[in-house]
Every structure is written in C-alpha cells, then in structure tokens.
Amino acid sequence: MVRWMNRLSATVPSAMANTDMDAIDQLPIAYVEIGGDGVIKRSNRAARAMHSPAEEEIAGMHVWDFSPQGQAEADRKAFLEMMRSGVEPPKIRRSLYANGEFRTYELHRTLIRDAEGRAVGVRGVTFDVTEAENAHEEAHRARMWLESVLDSMTEAVVITDALGFIRSVNPATEALFGWTAEELKGKVVEKAFPLLEYFSESRVPLSFNMALHSGSRGIATLIDRERRELRVEISTSPVVDKENGFTIGVVSVMQRIGDVCAFVPMPAPEQG
C-alpha cells in the first residue's frame, strides 16, 4: 500500500506540471523560463513563433542571442547582475529581432528562487506593443506638427474643451493679451478673456455655449492682462470628433484691430 502511494505521489506532480505547461503553451502571449546562466530552459508556442514562423525550439539558446547587434554583451552583463543582486526586475520595453524584423516588446519578468530564496532563474512574459508604440509616436508627431503650425500663426488662437476650459494657446495669444500659456491653461475662457462688447452681422451675441453649436465671426472688445480694452476680430468654430460626431471643444481665432483702448478699472469690492 505504501509503495503504491509513493508511486502515485511521484506521478501526480509530474502530471500537474505537464498540464500546467500545456495550458501555458496555449497562451497568446510569449512565455519563457530562463536559467541563472541566461540559457532558455522552457518556452511556449507564442515565444517560439516570435523568433521562427516554423516555431523551432529556442530552448538552449541564451536570452541575449535575440538582442540587437552590438547590445548583446551589455544585455548579458545586465542579466547576470540581475541574478547576482536578487532584486526583482522592473517592466521594460525593448526592441527585439523576431520573424525577420525588429519589433517593440514589453517584458514582464519575475525571479525564480530556490528554497533559500536565492535567484536561480527568471520567468518572463512578453507583449508585442509595436503597433501601440507606432500609434503613440504618430500621435506625438501629429501633435508636434500642429503645435508648430499654431506657433507660426500671427493670429491669436485659443483652444478650449467642451466645458470651456482653455487647453492650448499659441505665442500670438500671449503677445496680444499679456498672459503666458501656463497662466491661461485650465482657466474658463470667458473669465480669462472678459467680453465687454460684441458686434456681428448675424446680431447673435457671443457666448461659449453658442460657439459649441455653430461658428461665428464678429468684432469683440476684450480685456487684456493690464485691464485695458482690446478690440479684436474674432471667429469661433466648434471642434467635432470625426469618429463619433461629438463636439469636443471650440477654437477661437483673434486678430487685433487698432490700438489698445483706455484702461478699464477693476470693479470696486462689494460692501458686506
């Protein structure tokens, strides 16, 4: 009976390990186990497919064999230092060679430890974030291009969100009104640029709520930072999200007309 129980206890862990690895092998993300010497001990199908369309075995290779040319030695030293220190490694993004091209991957790793708590290897999962990284870079380039365009304009440009909070102004706005961009960002547009008068051919009064729904064009008298009247030609247009059709903000373009007018005193404080 004891002999039979011993045989059963010996086979159960092995069967469980095989079952676990079968489940890991079906994961859509790459999984590897690496020994303390940097040699890959185990990998799942997704990890093998990263480096070979035929899913050839990568066990037995060093993990730095997949590093970009000229970086393998630095990666080898960093890996061995991680093993020596025993400190859990941080999440990182790396460019790795896979399927004939370099792609961007996000690596999540954790140390494998022995009974005494010493680091003896690494488990890692890898996510392909190439498309997300490219989209982020494209959005960054588009934003920088838009900022360059706005900076080059001689007219003052103020962009607000759908609630009327200022999100962006160009240098011409700073020069016209005397406020810096940082001072204006986050302020309600109607408080940042107090409106004294407004005339337009449509005879519709200018307000932020009106600008959310339709464009406008007219002559406005505003107040600058020094509390002086400033006459400008102003045009406003709602900013509409092309994907869902929702209005997400308002862009206002202003150009000075004539000289700055007389000083406008601050209102007297209310008597309690």
C-alpha positions as CSV (number, residue, x, y, z in Angstrom):
1,M,0.0,0.0,0.0
2,V,2.8,2.4,1.0
3,R,4.7,1.5,-2.2
4,W,1.6,2.2,-4.3
5,M,1.0,5.6,-2.6
6,N,4.6,6.5,-3.2
7,R,4.3,5.8,-6.9
8,L,1.1,7.9,-7.0
9,S,2.6,10.8,-5.2
10,A,5.6,10.7,-7.6
11,T,3.4,10.8,-10.7
12,V,0.9,13.5,-9.6
13,P,3.3,16.4,-9.5
14,S,4.7,15.4,-12.9
15,A,1.2,15.2,-14.4
16,M,0.3,18.5,-12.9
17,A,3.5,20.1,-14.3
18,N,2.7,18.7,-17.8
19,T,-0.9,20.0,-17.5
20,D,0.3,23.5,-16.5
21,M,2.8,23.6,-19.4
22,D,0.1,22.5,-21.8
23,A,-2.0,25.4,-20.6
24,I,0.9,27.8,-20.9
25,D,1.6,26.6,-24.4
26,Q,-1.8,27.7,-25.5
27,L,-1.4,31.3,-24.2
28,P,-1.4,34.0,-26.9
29,I,1.5,35.8,-25.1
30,A,5.1,34.7,-25.2
31,Y,6.3,32.8,-22.0
32,V,9.9,31.7,-21.2
33,E,11.8,30.3,-18.3
34,I,15.5,31.2,-18.2
35,G,18.2,29.6,-16.0
36,G,20.6,31.7,-13.9
37,D,23.2,31.4,-16.7
38,G,20.9,33.1,-19.2
39,V,20.0,29.9,-21.1
40,I,16.4,29.5,-22.1
41,K,15.0,26.3,-20.4
42,R,11.4,26.4,-21.5
43,S,9.2,28.3,-23.9
44,N,5.7,28.2,-25.1
45,R,4.4,28.3,-28.7
46,A,3.9,32.1,-28.8
47,A,7.6,32.6,-27.7
48,R,8.8,30.2,-30.4
49,A,6.7,31.9,-33.0
50,M,8.2,35.3,-32.1
51,H,11.6,34.1,-33.4
52,S,10.6,31.5,-36.0
53,P,7.5,31.1,-38.2
54,A,8.1,27.3,-38.0
55,E,8.1,27.6,-34.2
56,E,11.5,26.0,-33.9
57,E,12.7,25.2,-30.4
58,I,14.6,28.1,-28.7
59,A,15.4,26.2,-25.5
60,G,19.2,26.0,-25.1
61,M,19.8,29.5,-26.6
62,H,21.0,32.4,-24.5
63,V,18.3,35.1,-24.0
64,W,20.7,37.8,-25.3
65,D,21.0,35.9,-28.6
66,F,17.9,37.9,-29.6
67,S,19.3,41.3,-28.7
68,P,20.0,43.9,-31.4
69,Q,23.5,43.8,-32.8
70,G,26.1,45.5,-30.6
71,Q,23.8,45.2,-27.5
72,A,24.2,41.5,-26.7
73,E,27.2,42.0,-24.4
74,A,25.5,44.7,-22.4
75,D,22.4,42.6,-22.0
76,R,24.4,39.6,-20.9
77,K,26.1,41.7,-18.2
78,A,22.7,43.2,-17.1
79,F,21.2,39.7,-16.8
80,L,24.0,38.3,-14.7
81,E,23.9,41.4,-12.5
82,M,20.2,40.9,-12.0
83,M,20.8,37.3,-10.9
84,R,23.6,38.4,-8.6
85,S,21.6,41.2,-6.9
86,G,18.4,39.1,-6.4
87,V,16.3,42.2,-6.9
88,E,13.0,41.8,-8.8
89,P,13.4,43.2,-12.3
90,P,11.3,46.1,-13.5
91,K,9.0,46.1,-16.5
92,I,10.9,47.2,-19.6
93,R,10.3,47.9,-23.3
94,R,12.9,46.6,-25.8
95,S,13.4,46.3,-29.5
96,L,13.9,42.6,-30.3
97,Y,14.6,40.7,-33.5
98,A,11.6,38.5,-34.4
99,N,10.4,37.0,-37.6
100,G,12.9,38.8,-39.7
101,E,12.4,42.3,-38.2
102,F,12.9,44.3,-35.1
103,R,9.7,44.9,-33.1
104,T,8.9,46.6,-29.8
105,Y,8.1,44.4,-26.9
106,E,7.1,44.9,-23.3
107,L,8.8,42.5,-20.9
108,H,7.3,41.5,-17.5
109,R,9.7,39.3,-15.5
110,T,9.9,37.7,-12.1
111,L,12.8,35.8,-10.5
112,I,12.7,32.1,-9.9
113,R,14.0,31.4,-6.4
114,D,15.3,28.3,-4.6
115,A,14.3,27.1,-1.1
116,E,16.7,29.6,0.4
117,G,15.3,32.5,-1.6
118,R,18.3,32.8,-3.9
119,A,17.6,33.8,-7.5
120,V,18.2,30.8,-9.8
121,G,16.4,31.9,-12.9
122,V,13.7,34.2,-14.5
123,R,10.2,33.7,-15.7
124,G,9.0,36.2,-18.3
125,V,6.0,37.1,-20.4
126,T,6.3,39.3,-23.5
127,F,3.7,41.5,-25.1
128,D,4.1,42.9,-28.7
129,V,3.4,46.6,-28.4
130,T,4.8,47.6,-31.8
131,E,1.5,48.9,-33.2
132,A,0.6,50.7,-30.0
133,E,4.1,52.3,-29.9
134,N,3.9,53.3,-33.5
135,A,0.4,54.8,-32.9
136,H,1.8,56.7,-29.9
137,E,4.7,58.0,-32.0
138,E,2.4,59.0,-34.8
139,A,0.1,60.9,-32.4
140,H,3.2,62.6,-30.9
141,R,4.4,63.7,-34.3
142,A,1.0,64.9,-35.3
143,R,0.7,67.0,-32.1
144,M,4.2,68.5,-32.6
145,W,3.3,69.4,-36.2
146,L,0.0,71.0,-35.0
147,E,1.9,73.0,-32.3
148,S,4.4,74.2,-34.9
149,V,1.6,75.3,-37.2
150,L,-0.1,77.2,-34.3
151,D,3.1,78.8,-33.2
152,S,3.7,80.1,-36.7
153,M,0.4,81.9,-36.9
154,T,0.2,85.6,-36.5
155,E,-3.4,85.4,-35.2
156,A,-4.1,84.5,-31.6
157,V,-5.5,81.0,-31.3
158,V,-7.3,79.7,-28.2
159,I,-8.5,76.1,-28.0
160,T,-10.9,75.0,-25.3
161,D,-12.5,71.7,-24.3
162,A,-16.3,71.2,-24.4
163,L,-16.6,72.6,-20.9
164,G,-14.9,75.9,-21.8
165,F,-11.6,75.3,-20.1
166,I,-8.6,76.5,-22.0
167,R,-6.4,73.7,-23.2
168,S,-4.0,75.4,-25.6
169,V,-2.9,78.9,-26.7
170,N,-0.3,80.0,-29.2
171,P,2.5,82.6,-28.7
172,A,0.4,85.2,-30.6
173,T,-2.2,84.9,-27.9
174,E,0.5,85.5,-25.2
175,A,1.8,88.6,-27.1
176,L,-1.7,90.0,-27.7
177,F,-3.1,89.7,-24.2
178,G,0.0,89.6,-22.0
179,W,-0.8,86.3,-20.3
180,T,1.5,83.3,-20.5
181,A,0.3,80.0,-21.8
182,E,0.7,78.4,-18.4
183,E,-1.3,81.1,-16.8
184,L,-4.2,80.6,-19.2
185,K,-4.3,76.8,-19.4
186,G,-7.1,75.4,-17.2
187,K,-9.0,78.7,-16.9
188,V,-12.5,79.2,-18.1
189,V,-12.3,81.1,-21.4
190,E,-14.9,83.7,-20.6
191,K,-13.1,84.6,-17.3
192,A,-9.7,84.6,-18.9
193,F,-10.9,87.0,-21.7
194,P,-13.7,89.1,-20.3
195,L,-16.1,90.3,-23.1
196,L,-17.3,93.9,-23.0
197,E,-18.9,94.2,-26.4
198,Y,-19.5,92.1,-29.4
199,F,-20.9,93.0,-32.9
200,S,-21.7,90.7,-35.8
201,E,-23.8,90.7,-38.9
202,S,-25.9,87.9,-37.5
203,R,-26.6,90.1,-34.4
204,V,-26.3,86.9,-32.3
205,P,-24.5,87.6,-29.0
206,L,-21.2,85.8,-28.5
207,S,-21.1,83.1,-25.7
208,F,-19.2,79.9,-25.2
209,N,-22.4,77.8,-25.4
210,M,-23.3,79.4,-28.7
211,A,-19.8,78.7,-30.0
212,L,-20.2,75.0,-29.2
213,H,-23.0,74.7,-31.7
214,S,-22.1,76.9,-34.6
215,G,-19.3,79.1,-35.9
216,S,-19.3,82.9,-35.5
217,R,-17.5,85.9,-36.7
218,G,-17.5,89.5,-35.4
219,I,-15.8,92.3,-33.6
220,A,-15.3,92.0,-29.9
221,T,-13.9,94.2,-27.2
222,L,-12.0,92.2,-24.6
223,I,-9.8,93.0,-21.6
224,D,-6.1,92.1,-21.6
225,R,-3.9,91.3,-18.6
226,E,-3.3,95.0,-17.8
227,R,-7.1,95.6,-17.6
228,R,-7.1,97.5,-20.9
229,E,-9.7,97.3,-23.6
230,L,-8.7,95.4,-26.7
231,R,-10.7,95.4,-29.9
232,V,-10.2,92.2,-32.0
233,E,-11.8,90.5,-34.9
234,I,-12.8,87.1,-33.6
235,S,-14.0,83.9,-35.2
236,T,-15.1,80.8,-33.4
237,S,-15.7,77.2,-34.6
238,P,-16.8,74.1,-32.8
239,V,-14.2,71.2,-32.8
240,V,-16.0,68.0,-33.8
241,D,-14.7,64.4,-33.3
242,K,-14.7,62.8,-36.7
243,E,-15.3,59.3,-35.3
244,N,-18.4,59.9,-33.2
245,G,-19.6,63.3,-34.3
246,F,-19.4,64.8,-30.8
247,T,-18.3,68.4,-30.2
248,I,-15.2,68.2,-28.1
249,G,-14.2,71.9,-27.9
250,V,-14.0,75.3,-29.5
251,V,-11.2,77.0,-31.4
252,S,-11.2,80.8,-31.4
253,V,-9.0,82.9,-33.7
254,M,-8.4,86.6,-32.9
255,Q,-6.7,89.4,-34.6
256,R,-6.2,92.9,-33.2
257,I,-7.9,95.9,-34.7
258,G,-6.4,99.3,-34.0
259,D,-4.7,100.4,-30.8
260,V,-5.2,99.2,-27.3
261,C,-8.0,101.3,-25.7
262,A,-8.2,103.0,-22.3
263,F,-7.6,101.4,-19.0
264,V,-10.6,99.6,-17.5
265,P,-10.5,99.8,-13.7
266,M,-11.2,96.8,-11.6
267,P,-14.7,96.8,-10.1
268,A,-15.0,98.1,-6.5
269,P,-15.3,95.3,-3.9
270,E,-18.8,94.6,-2.8
271,Q,-19.8,96.0,0.6
272,G,-20.8,93.4,3.1
